[in-house]
Amino acid sequence: MTSPPIASLPPAAGDEPLYRQVYDRFRGAIAQGTLRPGDRIPSARALAKELGVARGTIEMAYSLLHAEGYVQPRGQAGTIVTPGLQAQPPASTPPPQKPPPTDPDTWRQPPTLLPFQMGLPALDAFPRKIWARLGARHLRAMQAADLSYPPADGLPALRTAIAAHLQVARGIHCTPAQVFITSGYRESLNLVIQALLHPGDQVWVEDPGYPPTRELLTHSGLALAPVAVDAEGIVVAQGIAQAPTARAAIVTPAHQSPLSVTLSLTRRQALLDWAERQQRWIVEDDYDGEYRYVSRPLPALKSLDRHGRVLYAGTFSKVMFPGIRLAYLVVPPAQVRRFEDVNRVLGNGIPGLTQALVATFMSEGHFARHIQRMRRLYAERRNATAAGLSKVFGPDMPIHPQPGGMHLLVRMKGHHTDRALAQRMIEHGIYAHALSRWTTAAPCGSGLLMSFTNIESQERAEQLGRRILELM
Ligand SMILES: Cc1ncc(COP(=O)(O)O)c(C=O)c1O
């Protein structure tokens, strides 16, 4: 039970007496459900001060609301909206709109957490107690200066912690000044677009590939050059043959999104050679590079970048949780100035409290421990999910788990059969992305992309698999 934001209830201008305007505002908020039964309303004194009116005006409005049964004074506990009161939309309120149907065939997140939902880490396994303890410590330690604007490129403590982590975990040598803190992958990519590319430039994208990358590039007036992906990752020779003048390539080398294959060393070298020879840019989207289950994670492509052509995009969405909205971009030393300039225009800054908290989470070792635990947990959940689904689906829908990543690809027979099934699944509360929707040109067949990170056991996978079979 919390007080509503009183600043949202200023008296409207008009001929009506002030107390009546305040009364109308409260009655409207209760009728529309903005204020719910049991919610506490502000004290007359606080609201009078907030609105700059006499306290007697507010008291008059409150006694009218009380007399009509909308609110109840509760002594020390303040005044609350009468429990059990039914919201009555005023006659002029338009009928509530049906929520738009969720489209399972896009990459977008459904409104609730569903089994096999892509893009999420194991939400049950995040160390919430440690997080809460660190959070409380940081809140208590906040100084007046912390209430000011955070530095546009990121908090120095976080930039330093990320640079240290990348060196150890991803083989990347960079200084904190090369690390730009952003609110997510899209902001990182947008920074690259604004700093280094021009409308009309061609950009290689993996095909199949992550739809938000394509959407953002297209929206920014760039021309997509889809390049096929095979068992060794993006087919660099095809990119060179078909779009030799492209200005940049956007790749997911660790675990290609969505096929989860790893970019081979030969291809890595070919890509870097192309970028160096032609003075092109490579964006390495390393969204889940930490999650490899058969060996230690492979070093990032960026670790091989001798000529400053690779921009490395990392995110905390998978190694912590996506609600944190925190990511980063590592830019080559020669480009730091340019990115600072662009960020001065575009950057809003990221909440300093979040950044400070994550910096401590990293520097005190919780981050590295959490990743190690998740690597073990995901290896188990991946095996359990693959075993459970394979047992139910049989050889017609094979699964070939890749060495890393956070989802499985269940292959299906037929052309675009994945789309209808994914649609039916979402209607029955089970999530999958249709592989055929992630492609633009290259035929990649039908298949379901299903995350295993939140599937706790083989039994659960089998049970869900049987429900999916019934929908086919
Ligand atoms: C291929 C790919 N890149 C990047 C991201 C990270 O995006 P964000 O930082 O906005 O969570 C994701 C998240 O699902 C992804 O799948």
The ligand as an ORCA input file, in Angstrom:
! r2SCAN-3c Opt
* xyz 0 1
  C      22.279    -12.175    -30.603
  C      22.072    -11.286    -29.426
  N      22.811    -10.178    -29.297
  C      22.681     -9.349    -28.252
  C      21.760     -9.604    -27.262
  C      21.707     -8.705    -26.055
  O      20.818     -7.709    -26.118
  P      20.603     -6.803    -24.809
  O      21.923     -6.281    -24.353
  O      19.723     -5.720    -25.332
  O      19.904     -7.640    -23.810
  C      20.945    -10.723    -27.355
  C      19.922    -10.986    -26.352
  O      19.108    -11.856    -26.445
  C      21.114    -11.598    -28.448
  O      20.393    -12.720    -28.573
*
